[in-house]
């Protein structure tokens, strides 16, 4: 046996990523471990775990500085079902972090697949984000406003958000005689968005 085990092209997926955006948020993941699934490529000679090394059949390694390093799973985290290898990334415990990874496999003949770079069929990335975004009102800072605060009938509202809030990620609603909602995109070092309500 001189063939290295390999991942079937395009078969890596995270079943918890229900909207397939490459991010595992708190609603999808909670505090559970991320789960990675893939298929073995039969052209490389392996179709299930029986031909892989019993002690360390699959090790998902975090890529740091272009090199696979720390294992994100233990041997007990690896199972096989319905033609797919399933790996619980029990060591990926961060609340919020990007992970680049490589799926390393070793068969019973001690043939091991080698990392060739980010486009390797056994490589990928995922963001774990278990932290809901937060925001604070920067201005107005008072609960009672006067005419000077709503000059020309307009009220600017500045909101600071978590660093990972992106395009059109802030929505504020003003209620009163009428209800208005405004949407904005945070920017700058302090990640702030300024929304303007009119007809006040």
N, C-alpha and C positions, 0 to 999 in steps of 0.2 A: 504494500500500500504506500504509494508515493504521492498521493493527492492530499492536499490540504482541505479541511472542511470549509465550506463557505456559505454565506447567507444568500438566499435567493434575491435577485435584484428587485428593489422597490418593495420588499415584503415587511420591512420594519414599521411597526405602528404602535401607538399607545391607545389601548381600547378605552381608557378613561377620558381621552381627549374627544369628547362628544361632538364638538364643532370643528375638529381637525384644524385648529389654528396654531398648533405647536406649543400651546401654553396649557398647563394643567392648573386651573384656578381652584379656589377653595370650594366652590360648588361641585366641581368635578372630582376633586381629590380628597377634600376634607383633610384629615390627618393620616390617611392611609398612605402606604408606600406606592410610588409610581410603578406601573406594570408595563413592561416592554414585551412585545410579541414579534416573532419573525418566523420565516420558513427556511429550512435547510434546502440548499440547492442539490437535488439528486445527481446532477452532472458532476459534482465533486465527490460522490461516492457515499454520502451520508443522508439518510432520510428520517432518522429518529435518534433518540438519545442512546440507543443500544450500541451504536458504533463509536460513541464519544467516551472519553475518559470518565470513569465513575466518580473520581474524587473532585475533579474540577472540569466538568464538561463544557460549561459556558461561564465566562467571566466578563461582565460588562464593565469596562474600565473608563474612568474619566480621562479625557484628553486635556492635558495642561502643557502649555508651551510646545504644542505640536507632537506630544508623546503620550501614548496611553500609560496611565499610572494606577492610581488608587482604584480598587475594586468597589463597585457600587452594589454588589450583591454577595451572598454567600452560596455555597453549593446547595444548601437546603432550599434556596429560593427558586431553583430551576425545575420546571415541570414540562411535560409534553402532552398535548391533547389536541385532537381533531387536526392533526397534521401541522400544528404550530408549536414552536418552543415558546414557553411563557416564563419570563424572569421578573420576579418582584425585586425592585431596587431598594432593598431594605436599608441600605447604608446612605441613601440620598435623603437625608433627614432635614435639609435646610428648609426654612419657611419660605424663602424667596431667593431664587438663584437660577442662573442659566447653566445647563450641563451640556457639554460636548462629550460624546462617548464613542467607544469602539467595542463591538461585540467580538470577543476573543473566544475561539473554540479549539479544543484539543481532542483528537480522536485516540482510539486505543493503540494506534501505532505511533503515538506521540507526534503526529503531524499537527502543526498549529498554523492557523491563518495569521498573516502579518498585516499590519496597518500600513497603507500606502498613501494616506492623506485624507483630507476632508471629503473627497468624492468617492472614497472607498465604499463599496456596497454594504459593508458592515459598520459604517460610521453614521452618525447623525447628531442631532441636538434637540433639546427640549427645555422649556422654561418651567420651573416649578414656582408657583405663586400662590401661596396659601394665605396671603395677607390682603384683606379688603382695603381698597384705597381710602384715604382720609382727606378731609379738607377743613380749612378754617377761613372765616371771614376776616379779611384785612381791613376793608372799608366798605360801607361806613362802620365805624366802631361804636356808635351809640345806638341805643334802641329808640330814641326820640329824635326826629329830624325836623329842621325848620326850613323856611323858604330858600335860604341860601344853599341848602344841601341838595335841593331839587331845582336848580336854576334852569329856567326854560322848560320846566316840566319833565326834566330828564334826571334819572338817578343812576350814576355809575356804581357798580358793585364789583369789588376786587376780591377774588377768592384764590387762596394758595392751596395747592393739592400735593399729594404724594408724587414723587419723581416719575413714576411709571404711568401716570395719567396722560393719555395722548390726544390725538386729533378728535375734536368735538367731544372731549371726555367730561366736560363740566356742564351741567344743566342746573339753572336756578329758576325758581318760580316765585313770583311776587303775587300775593293775593290782597284783595281789598275790594274797592268798587268794581274792579275788573281783575281778571287773572291773566298774568303774562308769564311766559317761559322763555328764557334765553339760553342759548348754547354757545360754548366757547372752547378754545384750545389753550391750555396753559403754555407759557413760554418763559425764557429767561432762567437765570440761576436759581431764583426762588420758586420757579414753576407756578406762576400766577396767571390767572385769566381775568380780564375785566369785561364785564357784561353791562350793557346800558339799557335801562328800562325807560320808556318814553310815555308821555301822556299822563304824568303823575299829577 
